[in-house]
């Protein structure tokens, strides 16, 4: 019997196959299923290449009608629960949108025997077959279920053996006191599973702990201090917030072995349980031969007690949602404590006013911080001054923009470089998988496996460091591009500020606003740094508050090649303004 759409049903298909016809002789609507991993296949064999292959393969047969395929990216094959395209394919199968599915191999479809049989049987109940190319299994044929069961079991057992081997290796390493993990731990190098102190880097580690635990500096303040003193990370960049935080939290720096932080209950499940600290394999290296300490245990504990206290406070303030909510969030810095200003709302008879205060001021009052509060209206007035100054100095600003555009243009090949590095990485990962398979099959000795694996890890570490650097450069270029486009709109008057300053304008233009107190209690000095200008260049403003009014005064633009001050006639337009608060 032929279906309404002109294709054959399962009974007709099996009869035709029993009569000696091949699947290529039958009139079918054919689709494909592909599962690619962003860690392996996608970079080595591009997604486009796979799609083109299946299109060409199906189109080459005049009896077949191509149906758009289903692709899952970067998801394990041990379960189908999170494979959205796979589940969509099953729903479409029920609606008879296709008759036949082509996929590479059983391990692409599922490495779980139960899943493989369950889903192929379900598809057959809809009258739909699956062709596993590499395994040469066509589920439309009567003997397919037995072969599928055997092949799926083999694929599943390979996953189990690999999982058990990895867990066994970790367990033995822990028992022997061998340090696991990558080889790029700051302050150490690794030699035969033991850590060796790199004194030049260790000096910075000690400095970080001292600044945090003893001097009570915040992490961002530490990053700024390290940058000022010329310290760089392994990539030659400034230390980031996350790097400093991770350094402070790592028990190895006090001479403790630390492992077993996670546990995978079953190799078939994707769930990885993050164990409580009480369950970690954590013990002091009394000999100092495997994990030599860089800082004292007392200093490390002091730093981490302070870190936990600060983190608890930040979580209670819901800082993550706060930082993205208001246009000046994360932009205003108290230079007394190097902490960000937080938003509050003051209630006046004339109405509510949005204000900004140092975090220390919010928690302790004037005794905690002498930095003044700022009104959003004052900040908006300053930004309007800056936009006027930018327009008055349009020629000089355009030259700066052209200079930055050139730098971005020079970095335009970064995207290609990233792709090349990712391809190299995937090739090395495949080689690592290959030598592991050979080792499991006893075709490669443990000694040779370790030697090759060590070399591959070195190559991977080098590529990862370069890749991270390129990705950071790419991110900065994209941010600069957005900033330049906003600046162009400002100086060409495409943006109208009559209705106020938009959140996105502040985000794109402003890097930070530094608040400095002065000897005059009624005066506040503000440095405004824009994103496309060099770090040494800023606008200097003063707020003078007298008799319920605030004067916003533009002082100067600090740079190596100063933007010319506006002429006297123009200056009167932008220099001072008064706002009733």
PyMOL commands that set and color helices and strands:
alter all, ss='L'
color gray80, all
select helices_A, chain A and resi 10-18+23-25+41-44+47-59+84-94+106-109+113-125+144-176+199-214+219-228+241-249+251-254+277-279+297-316+319-323+359-367+376-392+394-410+414-440+446-491+503-509+568-574
alter helices_A, ss='H'
color red, helices_A
select strands_A, chain A and resi 28-36+64-66+70-73+100-103+129-132+137-138+188-191+194-197+256-259+262-264+272-274+281-284+332-334+339-348+351-358+374-375+510-517+523-530+538-546+549-558+578-580
alter strands_A, ss='S'
color yellow, strands_A
deselect
rebuild
show_as cartoon
